[in-house]
């Protein structure tokens, strides 16, 4: 009979006793990631647009997790600071998952300053200042995990998505810069670069039969990804199993980048 204690037998992916903040968790990748963390044991703070988080909140509560919801437009930097202060005033945040983001599909010659700023404000500036505000206590106590959702367009340029590509290149850069600064303080900062996923963001692509087929032809897995494909990667990077993984952009793409 094993003499290991229950604590010693715990999986390195076990998140019981941890609290995770997840942005944009109302649907798609964000919802799958939030529920994946909840299934691994984490209590949740869901941060997103008003009225968008109820389904995720209910499903996480059904798993027996504590769930708190805050309304926030991540592109509103004053609100980011205010909500972050509320959350850190109430909880020790062990994990931050930056998922909230938008995409604007338009010819680059037609992109307006307003449209450009909106994408960058949400995908990059809001993400950084959430890292700053929620990461500061992690750095002070010497432990924490930050996971940001990047994209294959952290490595590529894409078509008709110049602001999105710029923002996701920026997410990769922030990830590496913070890992360099905060890694010595016990905080791991990583990102996930999902490939072509069957989510709302790719509806236009999947409805273009020729483009959709050309994409599918390049994916060795032979299918579009699902939100569940990203959830496992997020649990890994949020868990003790990834304590020596830092500054990494983990591609979850069915083999797209290998082609």
Secondary structure, DSSP 8 states (H G I E B T S, - for coil): -----TTTTS-TT--TT-EEEEESTTSHHHHHHHHHHHHTT-EEEEEESTTSSHHHHHHHHHTT--EEEEE--TT-HHHHHHHHHHHHHH----EEEE---------GGG--HHHHHHHHIIIIIIHHHHHHHHHHHHHHHT-EEEEEE--GGGT---SS-HHHHHHHHHHHHHHHHHHHHHGGGTEEEEEEEE-SBSSGGGHHHHHSHHHHHHHHHH-TTSS-B-HHHHHHHHHHHHSGGGTT--S-EEEESTTGGG-
